[in-house]
């Protein structure tokens, strides 16, 4: 937990602590908790985590503490950051999409709940999954990677369901789920084509999602072969189809699209600048490209003073702030909309 807090901050102890406390409460096992062991664990936790936080607080004169704890922990929970908001159930969709194809067994797991959740580890996994979905459903900022810690616990539930289902029917996936998964495989390339067609900056690569048609074609051919009497593991057609989808998507289609995002396109421009600053809200991925701090301003007087000290410096911002920046004598030299998001990134200079 101490190392997790070093990596992710208070949330790394808050959610696991809530999971373990809720589990102990449900099982009535508080009496087994030994105060001496908890005290020893707390001392070890503080010994590992506190020195680094104290050191970075001192070196940054409190800027890290304010930015990391207040903005990126409390702030992300209380209000949407960088435009990443959404409705309460959005984390459920993130989890279902991330665990395809076996997330299609969720309804089957509910129907078989009297046998699926008999083992304590499966009930604990359900509790952990529920707490993650609840916490990040209530969070104002929503990102797909927030629910990833719940993946292995949800996988325990789905694996238990698949195992019990195979014991009953010698089939690993219900026929209805099989048809649904095959339908999703066919729909995804079409959905990707429409999504890229709607993005102005991706018109020259809008046909890339059609590469993914190889995945449903493979799955369909194997399903037809199985129905004609060719013996094969029941899960093979869908497993092969989704493996092909992930392989083609992650190694070919996604990189082509990803390299059209504003940060990748403008990396050469900002990387060659003598200095780079930001005005208001901007795409924070520029920090990774530059591998250096980006000075952030919220008023034009401070920004103007910085530009006076850094001749030839660039300013990264969003299009909605461009008019006020023009009034300060800056002009836009590059502009591109963030892929699949509302904001448009602009780069300005004097």
LUMLUMVO-16587 format. One record per residue (C-alpha): residue in one letter; x, y, z; residue number from 1. Coordinates in pm, 1 decimal, padded with zeros to 6 digits. Example, Ala and Ser with C-alpha at 12.3 -4.5 7.8 and 13.67 -1.06 7.14 Angstrom:
% LUMLUMVO-16587
  rest         u         v         w   nr
     A   01230.0  -00450.0   00780.0    1
     S   01367.0  -00106.0   00714.0    2
% end
This chain:
% LUMLUMVO-16587
  rest         u         v         w   nr
     X   00000.0   00000.0   00000.0    1
     X   00288.4   00236.8   00071.0    2
     X   00439.8   00180.8  -00272.5    3
     X   00095.6   00219.1  -00428.4    4
     X   00051.8   00553.6  -00251.6    5
     X   00391.2   00665.3  -00383.1    6
     X   00268.0   00585.5  -00733.8    7
     X  -00093.6   00705.6  -00723.2    8
     X  -00145.6   00905.4  -00406.9    9
     X  -00422.2   00872.2  -00142.7   10
     X  -00663.0   00692.9  -00378.8   11
     X  -00429.6   00391.5  -00366.4   12
     X  -00508.1   00340.5   00000.5   13
     X  -00862.0   00480.7   00006.5   14
     X  -01019.5   00229.6  -00234.8   15
     X  -00832.4  -00084.4  -00115.4   16
     X  -00899.3   00026.5   00242.7   17
     X  -01269.1   00065.0   00167.3   18
     X  -01277.4  -00279.1   00002.4   19
     X  -01106.9  -00452.4   00293.7   20
     X  -01310.3  -00267.0   00557.0   21
     X  -01638.7  -00346.7   00380.6   22
     X  -01536.1  -00713.1   00348.0   23
     X  -01445.7  -00735.1   00716.9   24
     X  -01775.8  -00569.1   00808.6   25
     X  -01981.6  -00804.7   00591.2   26
     X  -01807.4  -01113.0   00731.3   27
     X  -01809.9  -00986.4   01090.2   28
     X  -01435.5  -01046.4   01120.2   29
     X  -01336.1  -00723.6   01295.8   30
     X  -01260.3  -00920.9   01612.4   31
     X  -00975.2  -01100.8   01435.2   32
     X  -00795.6  -00771.1   01367.3   33
     X  -00498.5  -00727.6   01601.2   34
     X  -00419.5  -00370.5   01700.6   35
     X  -00047.9  -00447.8   01740.0   36
     X  -00024.2  -00578.0   01382.9   37
     X  -00214.2  -00277.9   01245.0   38
     X   00013.7  -00042.0   01436.5   39
     X   00323.3  -00215.2   01295.9   40
     X   00177.8  -00198.5   00945.2   41
     X   00100.4   00173.2   00983.7   42
     X   00456.4   00246.9   01098.8   43
     X   00597.8   00058.3   00800.6   44
     X   00357.4   00240.6   00568.7   45
     X   00462.5   00581.5   00703.0   46
     X   00832.7   00489.2   00697.3   47
     X   00813.0   00410.2   00324.1   48
     X   00576.6   00681.0   00198.1   49
     X   00625.6   00992.8   00412.5   50
     X   00999.9   01068.7   00346.6   51
     X   00954.9   01104.9  -00028.1   52
     X   00642.8   01321.3  -00000.1   53
     X   00814.5   01540.5   00260.4   54
     X   01121.3   01577.6   00038.8   55
     X   00929.5   01664.6  -00276.2   56
     X   00715.1   01911.0  -00078.1   57
     X   01029.7   02087.3   00039.9   58
     X   01203.5   02090.0  -00298.9   59
     X   00896.8   02221.4  -00485.4   60
     X   00807.2   02466.1  -00205.0   61
     X   00464.3   02308.2  -00168.8   62
     X   00372.0   02316.2  -00540.5   63
     X   00373.3   01935.5  -00564.9   64
     X   00154.5   01893.3  -00258.4   65
     X  -00097.9   02143.7  -00388.7   66
     X  -00104.1   02009.3  -00744.9   67
     X  -00093.8   01637.6  -00666.6   68
     X  -00316.4   01609.8  -00360.1   69
     X  -00560.5   01896.3  -00408.3   70
     X  -00587.3   01904.1  -00787.4   71
     X  -00520.4   01549.4  -00910.2   72
     X  -00686.4   01360.8  -00624.1   73
     X  -00955.4   01572.0  -00459.6   74
     X  -00999.9   01794.2  -00766.1   75
     X  -01050.6   01507.5  -01011.9   76
     X  -01317.2   01359.0  -00788.1   77
     X  -01507.5   01680.9  -00723.9   78
     X  -01509.8   01827.0  -01076.8   79
     X  -01437.0   01711.0  -01435.0   80
     X  -01080.8   01772.8  -01544.6   81
     X  -00963.8   01826.6  -01903.3   82
     X  -01316.8   01765.5  -02030.4   83
     X  -01332.1   01403.2  -01911.5   84
     X  -01680.8   01394.1  -01765.8   85
     X  -01971.5   01157.7  -01824.0   86
     X  -02280.2   00995.6  -01677.4   87
     X  -02280.8   00781.2  -01361.7   88
     X  -02281.9   00439.3  -01535.3   89
     X  -01996.6   00520.9  -01776.9   90
     X  -01739.3   00317.3  -01574.6   91
     X  -01963.5   00011.6  -01623.0   92
     X  -01932.8   00054.1  -01999.9   93
     X  -01555.1   00101.3  -01969.1   94
     X  -01529.3  -00222.4  -01769.9   95
     X  -01750.9  -00418.1  -02011.2   96
     X  -01558.4  -00294.0  -02315.7   97
     X  -01220.5  -00363.8  -02156.5   98
     X  -01311.1  -00724.7  -02072.9   99
     X  -01460.7  -00823.0  -02406.7  100
     X  -01534.4  -01090.6  -02514.4  101
     X  -01597.2  -01258.4  -02176.5  102
     X  -01785.2  -00961.4  -02030.6  103
     X  -02076.1  -01094.2  -02239.1  104
     X  -02114.7  -01357.4  -01964.6  105
     X  -02223.3  -01090.7  -01713.2  106
     X  -02594.4  -01161.8  -01758.6  107
     X  -02526.0  -01535.0  -01738.2  108
     X  -02334.7  -01478.7  -01413.7  109
     X  -02635.5  -01296.6  -01272.0  110
     X  -02869.2  -01578.1  -01375.3  111
     X  -02634.7  -01833.3  -01215.2  112
     X  -02564.5  -01617.1  -00909.0  113
     X  -02674.6  -01884.8  -00662.1  114
     X  -02387.6  -02108.7  -00774.7  115
     X  -02133.6  -01855.8  -00908.0  116
     X  -02099.8  -01663.5  -00581.9  117
     X  -02075.0  -01953.4  -00337.0  118
     X  -01696.2  -01922.1  -00301.5  119
     X  -01570.7  -01638.2  -00073.5  120
     X  -01309.4  -01525.5  -00329.2  121
     X  -01584.3  -01471.4  -00588.7  122
     X  -01798.4  -01273.4  -00343.1  123
     X  -01495.4  -01064.5  -00248.3  124
     X  -01427.6  -01003.5  -00618.6  125
     X  -01787.1  -00885.0  -00661.9  126
     X  -01746.8  -00643.7  -00369.3  127
     X  -01420.9  -00500.7  -00510.6  128
     X  -01576.3  -00459.0  -00855.9  129
     X  -01884.0  -00288.8  -00709.5  130
     X  -01678.7  -00044.7  -00499.3  131
     X  -01464.0   00055.0  -00798.2  132
     X  -01769.7   00114.7  -01015.6  133
     X  -01942.8   00310.8  -00738.8  134
     X  -01638.3   00525.2  -00654.8  135
     X  -01559.4   00618.3  -01013.5  136
     X  -01926.6   00653.0  -01100.9  137
     X  -01949.4   00921.6  -00832.1  138
     X  -01622.5   01079.4  -00946.2  139
     X  -01675.7   01383.7  -01166.8  140
     X  -01373.5   01292.3  -01383.6  141
     X  -01413.7   00966.3  -01575.4  142
     X  -01142.2   00787.8  -01772.3  143
     X  -01128.9   00427.9  -01901.5  144
     X  -00813.9   00342.1  -01705.6  145
     X  -00971.3   00431.2  -01369.5  146
     X  -01157.1   00097.8  -01350.9  147
     X  -00861.8  -00116.0  -01463.3  148
     X  -00775.0  -00227.3  -01105.3  149
     X  -01113.4  -00404.3  -01104.4  150
     X  -01029.0  -00609.4  -01416.7  151
     X  -00869.6  -00910.6  -01240.4  152
     X  -01149.1  -00926.5  -00982.1  153
     X  -01420.2  -00913.1  -01248.4  154
     X  -01225.6  -01176.6  -01443.0  155
     X  -01249.9  -01410.1  -01140.3  156
     X  -01630.9  -01380.0  -01153.1  157
     X  -01648.9  -01432.9  -01530.3  158
     X  -01404.5  -01723.1  -01515.0  159
     X  -01610.4  -01890.2  -01243.6  160
     X  -01925.1  -01842.5  -01453.3  161
     X  -01759.5  -01985.6  -01766.9  162
     X  -01629.9  -02286.2  -01572.1  163
     X  -01971.8  -02368.7  -01424.3  164
     X  -02144.3  -02317.3  -01757.3  165
     X  -01906.2  -02560.3  -01929.0  166
     X  -01974.1  -02820.1  -01657.4  167
     X  -02345.4  -02796.3  -01736.2  168
     X  -02349.0  -02780.2  -02114.3  169
     X  -01994.9  -02856.5  -02239.0  170
     X  -02019.4  -02515.3  -02406.8  171
     X  -01807.0  -02223.8  -02286.1  172
     X  -02021.7  -01942.5  -02428.1  173
     X  -02404.0  -01938.1  -02455.8  174
     X  -02532.7  -01926.3  -02814.7  175
     X  -02692.0  -01583.3  -02754.3  176
     X  -02362.8  -01442.0  -02624.8  177
     X  -02177.3  -01598.0  -02916.7  178
     X  -02406.0  -01426.0  -03166.1  179
     X  -02375.8  -01095.6  -02978.9  180
     X  -01995.4  -01109.9  -02971.9  181
     X  -01979.0  -01193.0  -03341.2  182
     X  -02215.7  -00902.8  -03411.3  183
     X  -01994.3  -00665.9  -03210.5  184
     X  -01690.8  -00782.2  -03407.7  185
     X  -01869.7  -00691.8  -03732.6  186
     X  -01998.7  -00359.1  -03596.5  187
     X  -01667.5  -00229.6  -03459.7  188
     X  -01497.2  -00170.7  -03798.6  189
     X  -01810.1   00008.3  -03924.0  190
     X  -01829.6   00218.5  -03606.5  191
     X  -01461.2   00301.9  -03639.9  192
     X  -01514.0   00409.3  -04001.8  193
     X  -01796.5   00646.9  -03901.5  194
     X  -01595.7   00780.1  -03604.2  195
     X  -01290.7   00860.8  -03816.1  196
     X  -01504.7   01007.3  -04094.6  197
     X  -01651.0   01255.4  -03843.5  198
     X  -01303.8   01374.8  -03740.7  199
     X  -01177.5   01651.8  -03973.3  200
     X  -00812.3   01571.3  -03905.8  201
     X  -00844.6   01202.1  -03992.9  202
     X  -00998.7   01206.3  -04338.8  203
     X  -00690.3   01059.9  -04507.8  204
     X  -00686.0   00759.6  -04269.8  205
     X  -01061.2   00708.6  -04227.0  206
     X  -01048.0   00371.8  -04408.8  207
     X  -00799.4   00225.3  -04157.6  208
     X  -01074.2   00061.6  -03939.4  209
     X  -01167.3  -00157.9  -04236.0  210
     X  -00846.8  -00353.6  -04168.7  211
     X  -01031.7  -00492.2  -03865.6  212
     X  -01282.8  -00674.9  -04088.1  213
     X  -01028.0  -00958.3  -04100.1  214
     X  -01123.3  -01040.1  -03737.7  215
     X  -01499.7  -01106.6  -03785.0  216
     X  -01425.2  -01281.2  -04116.5  217
     X  -01192.5  -01523.3  -03937.1  218
     X  -01443.3  -01584.4  -03655.2  219
     X  -01731.6  -01636.4  -03901.2  220
     X  -01533.5  -01882.7  -04113.0  221
     X  -01438.0  -02086.7  -03805.9  222
     X  -01799.3  -02086.8  -03679.1  223
     X  -01924.4  -02210.6  -04017.6  224
     X  -01654.4  -02478.1  -04022.4  225
     X  -01757.8  -02593.8  -03674.7  226
     X  -02122.6  -02616.5  -03779.2  227
     X  -02021.0  -02827.2  -04079.3  228
     X  -01880.4  -03084.9  -03842.8  229
     X  -01514.1  -02986.7  -03813.6  230
     X  -01413.7  -03054.7  -03453.4  231
     X  -01254.4  -02768.8  -03263.2  232
     X  -01270.2  -02619.9  -02912.8  233
     X  -01602.3  -02440.7  -02874.1  234
     X  -01439.8  -02110.4  -02780.9  235
     X  -01186.2  -02117.2  -03068.0  236
     X  -01383.4  -01911.3  -03327.9  237
     X  -01449.8  -01619.4  -03094.9  238
     X  -01108.8  -01639.9  -02928.2  239
     X  -00936.7  -01633.3  -03268.1  240
     X  -01157.1  -01346.4  -03387.6  241
     X  -01095.3  -01127.0  -03083.4  242
     X  -00724.8  -01212.0  -03080.5  243
     X  -00705.2  -01101.3  -03443.7  244
     X  -00902.8  -00785.6  -03360.7  245
     X  -00668.5  -00689.9  -03076.7  246
     X  -00355.8  -00772.8  -03275.1  247
     X  -00458.3  -00574.6  -03583.4  248
     X  -00603.2  -00291.2  -03377.4  249
     X  -00316.7  -00244.4  -03134.0  250
     X  -00028.0  -00303.7  -03375.3  251
     X  -00159.8  -00149.2  -03697.9  252
     X  -00484.7   00049.7  -03685.4  253
     X  -00445.3   00229.4  -03352.1  254
     X  -00086.7   00357.0  -03410.7  255
     X  -00189.7   00512.0  -03744.3  256
     X  -00474.4   00702.6  -03577.4  257
     X  -00280.2   00785.1  -03259.6  258
     X  -00003.2   00960.1  -03449.7  259
     X  -00260.6   01209.3  -03579.4  260
     X  -00336.9   01349.0  -03233.4  261
     X  -00231.5   01713.4  -03175.8  262
     X   00052.3   01626.0  -02941.2  263
     X   00213.6   01385.1  -03187.9  264
     X   00160.7   01618.6  -03485.0  265
     X   00291.9   01926.7  -03303.0  266
     X   00570.2   01756.5  -03106.2  267
     X   00838.1   01866.9  -03353.0  268
     X   00719.8   02227.4  -03335.1  269
     X   00714.2   02252.2  -02956.2  270
     X   01024.4   02036.9  -02918.4  271
     X   01235.5   02279.1  -03122.2  272
     X   01112.1   02588.6  -02936.1  273
     X   01350.5   02759.9  -02691.7  274
     X   01076.7   02765.6  -02426.6  275
     X   00715.7   02650.2  -02396.6  276
     X   00441.5   02773.1  -02164.9  277
     X   00068.0   02711.9  -02135.6  278
     X  -00227.0   02944.3  -02090.9  279
     X  -00531.5   02815.8  -01903.2  280
     X  -00638.7   02459.7  -01978.6  281
     X  -00420.9   02269.2  -02227.1  282
     X  -00341.5   01911.9  -02329.9  283
     X  -00109.3   01786.0  -02050.9  284
     X   00043.8   01522.6  -02281.3  285
     X   00273.8   01800.2  -02405.9  286
     X   00462.8   01762.9  -02076.5  287
     X   00552.8   01405.2  -02175.1  288
     X   00671.3   01509.3  -02522.1  289
     X   00885.0   01789.3  -02382.2  290
     X   01008.4   01587.3  -02083.3  291
     X   01021.0   01914.0  -01890.1  292
     X   00792.1   02130.0  -01677.2  293
     X   00553.3   02357.3  -01865.2  294
     X   00499.5   02695.3  -01701.2  295
     X   00125.5   02755.8  -01674.3  296
     X  -00037.4   03100.0  -01673.4  297
     X  -00388.8   03217.5  -01600.1  298
     X  -00356.8   03591.3  -01664.6  299
     X  -00218.9   03778.3  -01962.6  300
     X   00012.0   04008.6  -01766.9  301
     X   00213.3   03718.4  -01624.7  302
     X   00223.2   03548.7  -01965.8  303
     X   00342.6   03870.7  -02133.8  304
     X   00619.8   03907.5  -01877.1  305
     X   00726.3   03546.1  -01943.0  306
     X   00732.5   03607.7  -02320.7  307
     X   00949.4   03915.3  -02264.8  308
     X   01201.3   03697.6  -02081.0  309
     X   01180.1   03407.9  -02330.5  310
     X   01209.0   03543.5  -02682.9  311
     X   01071.6   03297.1  -02940.0  312
     X   00879.5   03103.8  -02673.3  313
     X   00560.1   02920.9  -02766.5  314
     X   00227.3   02915.8  -02584.3  315
     X   00005.3   02604.9  -02581.4  316
     X  -00363.9   02657.2  -02512.4  317
     X  -00713.9   02585.7  -02640.8  318
     X  -00897.9   02756.8  -02921.8  319
     X  -01152.3   02919.2  -02690.4  320
     X  -00867.7   03120.9  -02534.7  321
     X  -00719.4   03225.1  -02870.2  322
     X  -00911.1   03556.3  -02896.0  323
     X  -00787.1   03686.0  -02561.3  324
     X  -00432.2   03574.3  -02647.8  325
     X  -00448.7   03757.7  -02980.3  326
     X  -00529.8   04074.1  -02787.4  327
     X  -00195.0   04027.4  -02612.3  328
     X  -00010.7   04029.7  -02945.6  329
     X   00009.2   03653.5  -03010.8  330
     X  -00095.6   03475.5  -03328.8  331
     X  -00188.1   03111.7  -03393.5  332
     X   00078.8   02913.4  -03580.7  333
     X  -00076.9   02565.3  -03543.4  334
     X  -00422.1   02437.9  -03464.2  335
     X  -00575.4   02090.4  -03440.7  336
     X  -00874.2   01940.0  -03264.4  337
     X  -00804.1   01679.8  -02995.6  338
     X  -00908.8   01343.2  -03136.9  339
     X  -01260.1   01234.3  -03036.0  340
     X  -01287.0   01522.0  -02789.6  341
     X  -01442.5   01868.9  -02795.1  342
     X  -01139.5   02098.3  -02738.9  343
     X  -00907.4   02222.4  -03014.6  344
     X  -00539.9   02265.2  -02929.8  345
     X  -00366.3   02580.2  -03054.3  346
     X  -00001.9   02688.6  -03045.8  347
     X   00073.8   03059.9  -03049.9  348
     X   00374.5   03288.4  -03061.4  349
     X   00444.5   03658.8  -03088.5  350
% end
